[in-house]
């Protein structure tokens, strides 16, 4: 992917078609749950993963990927393996058409202490010529696994479901202001 169509990629990635829907109100941002120390470790890893894209750091982005990672796009064609995923995301990481941002609002660890689920909002500028709104928002869900050295890596990412929504600069400012700067610990 050359990054020229970041907005289009995010639409395809989520499997949605942008509708002429109003932006989601800031009040739609879910409350943040309290998390355990291990969940906060994953939270911080997710924040680091997002920072790798915001900082255009391809090596850091790839370092967050499990070697056997699978990212499932909206076309139900999985991208398998860290090398394939890093290649597919190269233009996004470079920021060719703007910067993709995301931030966790929830991290949970279930019965297996080495598997975690992270979810939260993503947002990006819509720089396409036929843009219906200056920004677009959506949600993501990622599955993380802890390796034998204790490092958490993304194993699965399939978007968060639902349609991306057009948003204004004010909507994005409210979203960013609603996100905690650090993990809300128990």
Backbone bond lengths (Angstrom), bond angles and torsions (degrees), N, CA, C in turn:
res aa  C-N    CA-C-N  psi(-1)  N-CA   C-N-CA  omega(-1)  CA-C   N-CA-C  phi
1 X - - - 1.449 - - 1.516 107.86 -
2 X 1.323 117.45 134.02 1.448 120.72 -176.76 1.518 112.84 -90.10
3 X 1.301 120.22 -3.29 1.456 122.82 176.36 1.516 114.35 83.24
4 X 1.328 118.45 -6.62 1.460 120.87 -177.66 1.512 112.16 -66.87
5 X 1.296 116.44 -20.61 1.460 118.81 -175.61 1.524 110.53 -126.71
6 X 1.333 115.74 57.30 1.455 121.15 -179.53 1.520 111.17 -56.88
7 X 1.314 116.96 -45.14 1.462 120.65 179.99 1.523 110.19 -60.60
8 X 1.316 117.31 -47.60 1.458 120.89 179.47 1.516 111.71 -61.12
9 X 1.335 116.05 -38.96 1.453 119.97 178.54 1.526 110.42 -62.42
10 X 1.333 116.71 -44.98 1.457 119.24 -178.62 1.523 110.84 -64.91
11 X 1.317 117.95 -35.55 1.464 119.76 175.83 1.515 110.42 -65.44
12 X 1.327 116.56 -46.17 1.462 119.77 179.48 1.522 110.15 -65.96
13 X 1.327 116.33 -39.32 1.456 121.03 -178.95 1.519 110.87 -60.49
14 X 1.308 117.16 -40.98 1.461 119.94 -178.47 1.520 112.30 -84.19
15 X 1.336 116.60 -10.81 1.456 119.00 179.33 1.507 112.92 76.56
16 X 1.308 117.27 20.28 1.458 120.58 -175.14 1.512 110.54 -114.79
17 X 1.312 114.67 161.63 1.455 122.44 172.65 1.521 106.08 -115.80
18 X 1.322 116.66 127.58 1.455 120.55 -177.63 1.519 109.61 -65.63
19 X 1.304 114.94 121.55 1.458 120.86 178.88 1.518 109.30 -97.49
20 X 1.309 116.46 167.18 1.461 121.34 176.62 1.520 109.36 -81.16
21 X 1.329 116.02 51.67 1.454 121.45 -177.98 1.516 109.61 -93.16
22 X 1.320 116.73 149.09 1.460 119.02 176.56 1.523 110.30 -68.51
23 X 1.314 116.45 156.88 1.458 121.10 178.45 1.523 109.27 -63.87
24 X 1.319 114.96 147.27 1.452 119.64 177.83 1.523 108.85 -69.16
25 X 1.321 117.58 135.83 1.462 119.18 179.48 1.523 110.45 -67.26
26 X 1.331 116.28 152.59 1.456 120.96 -179.71 1.524 111.09 -58.04
27 X 1.323 117.54 -28.02 1.458 120.62 179.91 1.526 111.77 -66.93
28 X 1.343 117.67 -12.20 1.460 121.01 179.71 1.529 111.59 -77.10
29 X 1.334 117.83 -9.29 1.456 121.04 179.01 1.527 107.89 -70.36
30 X 1.340 117.53 124.23 1.453 119.30 -176.39 1.528 112.22 -68.37
31 X 1.323 115.71 154.79 1.457 121.00 175.00 1.523 108.59 -66.70
32 X 1.317 116.08 148.36 1.456 121.08 -178.84 1.522 109.63 -89.35
33 X 1.333 116.24 129.09 1.461 121.86 -179.97 1.530 109.93 -82.42
34 X 1.317 116.92 156.24 1.456 122.78 174.22 1.524 107.88 -75.79
35 X 1.335 116.02 144.43 1.458 119.69 -174.81 1.518 111.80 -128.57
36 X 1.336 115.09 155.49 1.461 121.45 177.17 1.529 109.60 -73.92
37 X 1.319 115.93 169.87 1.466 120.91 178.02 1.528 110.82 -59.27
38 X 1.341 117.92 -42.77 1.470 120.20 178.89 1.522 111.15 -65.58
39 X 1.326 117.34 -39.88 1.463 120.34 177.61 1.526 110.25 -64.53
40 X 1.324 116.88 -36.34 1.465 119.61 177.20 1.528 111.43 -67.83
41 X 1.312 117.73 -30.41 1.470 120.26 175.26 1.528 109.53 -62.99
42 X 1.320 116.77 -43.08 1.464 120.75 176.92 1.531 110.07 -67.02
43 X 1.324 117.28 -42.50 1.470 122.39 176.51 1.532 109.46 -51.69
44 X 1.334 115.69 -51.43 1.467 120.13 -178.52 1.519 112.08 -64.58
45 X 1.310 116.21 -34.07 1.470 120.27 177.05 1.530 109.52 -66.58
46 X 1.335 117.78 -40.97 1.468 121.81 177.65 1.528 110.11 -63.20
47 X 1.326 117.33 -42.42 1.461 121.09 177.51 1.527 109.82 -61.63
48 X 1.323 117.01 -40.73 1.466 121.64 177.60 1.527 111.15 -64.29
49 X 1.331 116.36 -39.22 1.466 121.41 178.25 1.528 110.01 -62.07
50 X 1.328 116.57 -46.58 1.464 120.42 178.16 1.528 110.94 -62.93
51 X 1.325 116.86 -38.67 1.471 120.80 179.14 1.519 111.48 -64.16
52 X 1.339 117.42 -31.16 1.467 119.63 178.70 1.528 110.79 -61.50
53 X 1.325 116.53 -34.98 1.467 120.83 178.04 1.532 109.88 -77.42
54 X 1.320 116.97 -45.70 1.468 120.51 179.93 1.530 111.55 -60.36
55 X 1.337 116.31 -32.17 1.468 121.48 -179.86 1.523 113.15 -93.46
56 X 1.335 116.78 4.70 1.468 122.73 178.20 1.532 111.72 56.42
57 X 1.315 116.29 43.35 1.463 122.76 -176.30 1.525 110.05 -108.29
58 X 1.313 116.24 91.80 1.466 121.68 -176.22 1.526 112.11 -62.32
59 X 1.329 117.66 -38.05 1.464 120.23 -179.96 1.525 110.70 -64.93
60 X 1.328 117.19 -43.26 1.467 120.62 178.58 1.527 110.66 -66.02
61 X 1.332 117.16 -39.45 1.465 120.48 177.08 1.528 109.61 -57.88
62 X 1.325 116.93 -50.99 1.470 121.40 -177.61 1.524 111.51 -62.69
63 X 1.326 117.36 -33.45 1.456 121.86 -179.29 1.520 112.11 -64.28
64 X 1.316 118.03 -24.44 1.461 122.07 179.45 1.529 112.84 -81.58
65 X 1.315 117.35 -13.31 1.462 121.68 -175.57 1.525 111.76 -87.69
66 X 1.307 116.84 132.19 1.462 121.97 171.07 1.526 107.27 -66.02
67 X 1.331 119.14 141.90 1.473 119.49 179.85 1.528 113.69 -54.64
68 X 1.324 117.14 -32.75 1.466 121.57 179.80 1.516 113.40 -100.68
69 X 1.311 117.69 22.96 1.471 121.83 -177.66 1.524 111.24 -58.23
70 X 1.326 114.65 151.67 1.459 122.15 175.18 1.522 107.26 -132.51
71 X 1.331 116.00 122.85 1.466 121.63 173.56 1.523 105.89 -110.98
72 X 1.305 115.69 123.44 1.457 121.47 -177.05 1.516 108.82 -105.02
73 X 1.313 116.84 116.40 1.462 121.72 178.62 1.512 111.62 -86.64
74 X 1.322 114.48 177.63 1.454 121.49 -177.91 1.517 113.83 -64.13
75 X 1.329 116.67 -19.14 1.458 119.31 179.19 1.528 111.89 -86.71
76 X 1.340 116.39 6.49 1.464 122.97 -178.52 1.521 113.12 59.38
77 X 1.333 116.50 22.13 1.458 121.14 174.05 1.523 107.39 -101.99
78 X 1.319 116.77 105.08 1.455 118.65 -177.69 1.525 112.49 -68.97
79 X 1.319 113.83 143.25 1.467 120.64 169.47 1.516 104.27 -100.29
80 X 1.313 116.22 121.28 1.462 121.44 -173.32 1.522 111.15 -112.60
81 X 1.306 114.84 131.81 1.450 121.62 175.61 1.517 112.36 93.45
82 X 1.311 114.34 145.35 1.464 119.87 -175.91 1.523 112.35 -61.71
83 X 1.319 118.77 -36.65 1.468 120.48 -179.17 1.529 111.15 -65.70
84 X 1.333 117.30 -43.89 1.461 120.38 179.35 1.527 110.75 -64.64
85 X 1.315 116.32 -43.06 1.467 120.42 -179.29 1.526 110.26 -65.07
86 X 1.325 116.99 -46.45 1.471 120.46 179.21 1.527 110.42 -59.27
87 X 1.321 117.52 -39.84 1.464 120.51 177.30 1.512 112.43 -65.88
88 X 1.332 116.54 -42.44 1.465 120.55 -179.52 1.524 111.47 -66.64
89 X 1.310 117.29 -30.10 1.460 122.28 -178.51 1.532 113.21 -94.60
90 X 1.311 118.59 1.37 1.474 121.51 -174.86 1.526 112.56 -54.39
91 X 1.310 118.33 -45.59 1.462 120.95 179.96 1.509 112.54 -66.53
92 X 1.319 116.84 -36.19 1.465 120.78 177.93 1.529 109.29 -67.15
93 X 1.327 116.40 -45.06 1.458 120.05 179.78 1.532 110.44 -62.74
94 X 1.327 117.28 -38.84 1.471 120.48 177.30 1.515 111.89 -65.70
95 X 1.321 117.05 -26.00 1.456 120.99 -178.59 1.513 112.26 77.85
96 X 1.332 116.25 30.38 1.463 120.82 -176.94 1.524 113.49 -53.54
97 X 1.316 117.43 -35.15 1.468 121.07 -176.32 1.518 112.38 -121.80
98 X 1.309 117.08 22.27 1.453 121.16 -176.46 1.507 109.18 124.20
99 X 1.300 116.38 -175.94 1.461 120.71 -176.42 1.526 110.04 -118.73
100 X 1.305 114.61 129.67 1.460 121.92 173.81 1.521 107.74 -85.34
101 X 1.324 116.22 131.31 1.461 122.14 176.80 1.519 109.05 -120.59
102 X 1.327 116.60 151.16 1.454 120.98 169.36 1.522 107.89 -155.12
103 X 1.328 114.84 162.36 1.466 120.08 -177.08 1.526 108.33 -155.36
104 X 1.334 116.62 135.86 1.467 117.70 179.58 1.523 111.76 -70.88
105 X 1.330 115.40 144.22 1.462 119.47 168.09 1.520 110.30 -114.93
106 X 1.332 116.20 -16.77 1.460 120.92 179.19 1.521 109.88 -148.70
107 X 1.316 115.74 137.64 1.464 122.42 169.41 1.522 105.98 -133.28
108 X 1.322 116.35 132.45 1.463 120.96 177.07 1.518 109.81 -132.29
109 X 1.315 114.68 145.43 1.463 122.39 173.51 1.514 105.73 -119.67
110 X 1.330 116.42 128.23 1.455 121.35 -177.64 1.522 112.14 -94.18
111 X 1.315 116.11 -142.86 1.460 122.50 -176.15 1.507 114.09 -65.98
112 X 1.317 118.72 -27.03 1.457 122.08 176.44 1.531 107.27 -97.48
113 X 1.318 118.92 114.26 1.463 120.90 -175.55 1.530 113.91 -69.05
114 X 1.311 117.02 -2.81 1.468 121.03 -179.86 1.518 112.97 -106.39
115 X 1.334 116.96 10.51 1.462 122.19 178.83 1.524 108.37 -129.60
116 X 1.325 115.65 132.48 1.471 120.57 -179.58 1.516 109.83 -136.11
117 X 1.315 114.72 153.20 1.461 122.30 174.95 1.527 107.22 -115.78
118 X 1.318 115.61 133.36 1.456 121.76 178.23 1.517 107.84 -123.71
119 X 1.326 116.07 140.31 1.460 118.59 175.55 1.526 108.96 -146.35
120 X 1.324 113.90 161.94 1.454 119.54 178.63 1.514 110.67 169.42
121 X 1.329 116.87 -172.22 1.468 120.97 -179.69 1.530 112.23 -87.29
122 X 1.330 115.43 153.64 1.459 122.22 166.65 1.521 107.14 -124.99
123 X 1.325 115.89 156.92 1.466 120.84 177.59 1.517 109.32 -154.36
124 X 1.319 114.20 151.83 1.457 120.95 179.37 1.520 109.28 -156.38
125 X 1.309 115.89 160.75 1.462 120.91 173.88 1.520 108.32 -77.95
126 X 1.321 116.27 143.13 1.464 121.47 174.13 1.524 107.11 -98.54
127 X 1.319 115.71 97.98 1.462 121.52 -178.21 1.521 112.96 -93.40
128 X 1.321 117.44 8.37 1.455 120.08 -177.47 1.532 110.07 -71.44
129 X 1.334 116.89 151.55 1.464 120.27 -178.43 1.527 114.15 -60.22
130 X 1.323 117.48 -28.77 1.466 120.94 -178.76 1.537 111.82 -102.66
131 X 1.332 115.90 31.06 1.468 121.06 -177.21 1.527 111.42 -57.85
132 X 1.330 114.99 133.24 1.464 120.93 177.45 1.526 110.42 -93.78
133 X 1.308 116.80 -16.61 1.460 122.16 179.14 1.524 107.40 -153.97
134 X 1.336 118.16 153.91 1.460 119.12 -178.52 1.525 114.01 -69.05
135 X 1.329 116.89 -24.25 1.456 121.21 -179.67 1.517 109.50 -134.35
136 X 1.326 114.72 162.17 1.459 122.14 177.56 1.521 106.84 -135.05
137 X 1.329 116.32 140.78 1.461 121.28 177.34 1.521 110.02 -125.54
138 X 1.292 115.33 158.24 1.457 122.28 176.46 1.516 109.07 -162.31
139 X 1.309 116.07 -164.33 1.460 120.17 178.20 1.520 109.34 -134.09
140 X 1.312 115.08 156.65 1.464 120.65 179.33 1.527 109.09 -129.63
141 X 1.312 114.99 159.88 1.462 123.46 171.09 1.516 106.78 -138.51
142 X 1.321 116.70 128.84 1.464 121.88 178.37 1.519 109.77 -129.24
143 X 1.324 115.49 146.36 1.459 121.93 174.77 1.517 108.04 -109.17
144 X 1.310 115.58 128.73 1.465 122.98 -178.54 1.525 109.37 -113.04
145 X 1.333 115.87 146.72 1.463 121.27 173.29 1.529 108.66 -127.62
146 X 1.327 114.30 146.50 1.464 120.61 178.65 1.523 107.74 -98.24
147 X 1.343 115.73 127.46 1.460 119.02 -179.76 1.529 110.69 -83.68
148 X 1.331 117.21 -178.91 1.465 122.11 -176.10 1.522 112.46 -65.06
149 X 1.331 117.08 -20.33 1.461 121.00 177.64 1.530 111.88 -89.45
150 X 1.342 116.51 -2.48 1.450 120.95 178.78 1.520 114.59 90.22
151 X 1.334 117.07 8.42 1.465 121.65 -178.88 1.525 109.57 -90.26
152 X 1.329 115.72 129.96 1.465 121.45 177.83 1.522 109.50 -86.20
153 X 1.339 116.38 132.21 1.461 122.64 177.87 1.524 109.97 -132.35
154 X 1.334 115.72 149.64 1.459 120.92 177.98 1.525 108.41 -71.65
155 X 1.326 116.43 125.93 1.460 121.79 177.41 1.525 110.58 -103.41
156 X 1.335 117.60 -44.22 1.463 122.07 179.93 1.519 109.85 -130.60
157 X 1.325 115.53 141.40 1.455 121.45 170.72 1.514 106.32 -145.18
158 X 1.302 115.90 128.12 1.453 119.38 -177.88 1.506 113.46 -138.11
159 X 1.314 116.89 24.24 1.457 117.97 -175.49 1.507 109.09 72.58
160 X 1.293 116.52 176.83 1.451 120.01 -174.55 1.508 113.89 -109.42
161 X 1.293 116.87 0.68 1.452 118.68 -175.97 1.519 110.70 81.52
162 X 1.269 116.53 169.29 1.458 120.55 -178.40 1.515 111.00 76.14
163 X 1.294 114.06 169.76 1.457 119.78 -178.43 1.515 111.55 -92.12
164 X 1.325 117.22 140.36 1.458 118.99 168.73 1.521 108.45 -61.10
165 X 1.318 115.80 147.93 1.462 121.23 -176.43 1.523 110.16 -119.56
166 X 1.330 116.70 140.83 1.465 118.98 173.31 1.527 108.78 -67.19
167 X 1.315 116.36 149.23 1.461 121.13 -178.74 1.520 109.82 -146.74
168 X 1.314 115.20 159.07 1.459 121.87 176.79 1.528 109.15 -98.82
169 X 1.318 116.38 170.13 1.462 120.95 175.33 1.533 110.11 -59.49
170 X 1.334 116.82 -36.77 1.466 120.90 178.07 1.529 110.75 -64.45
171 X 1.330 117.44 -41.66 1.467 121.13 177.55 1.530 110.60 -60.00
172 X 1.323 116.37 -43.19 1.465 120.79 -178.98 1.522 109.91 -66.77
173 X 1.329 117.55 -41.29 1.463 120.75 178.42 1.531 110.56 -61.31
174 X 1.323 117.22 -41.44 1.472 120.93 178.23 1.529 110.43 -66.00
175 X 1.323 116.75 -42.23 1.459 120.94 178.23 1.525 109.99 -59.96
176 X 1.327 116.81 -51.14 1.462 120.51 -178.83 1.529 111.25 -60.76
177 X 1.332 117.38 -39.63 1.464 121.26 179.97 1.529 111.92 -67.04
178 X 1.336 117.01 -25.57 1.462 120.88 -178.41 1.521 113.12 -81.92
179 X 1.328 117.34 -12.05 1.460 120.97 -175.44 1.523 110.72 -87.41
180 X 1.326 117.40 129.42 1.456 118.88 -179.93 1.526 111.25 -67.90
181 X 1.326 115.79 143.40 1.462 121.21 -179.61 1.524 111.54 -73.19
182 X 1.314 116.98 -25.31 1.454 120.45 178.51 1.531 109.32 -137.35
183 X 1.306 114.72 164.76 1.455 120.37 -177.04 1.523 110.74 -64.47
184 X 1.334 117.51 130.39 1.466 120.73 177.78 1.535 110.38 -78.92
185 X 1.320 115.94 97.20 1.468 121.56 -175.66 1.518 112.24 -77.84
186 X 1.348 113.67 156.21 1.477 120.41 173.39 1.502 109.71 -58.68
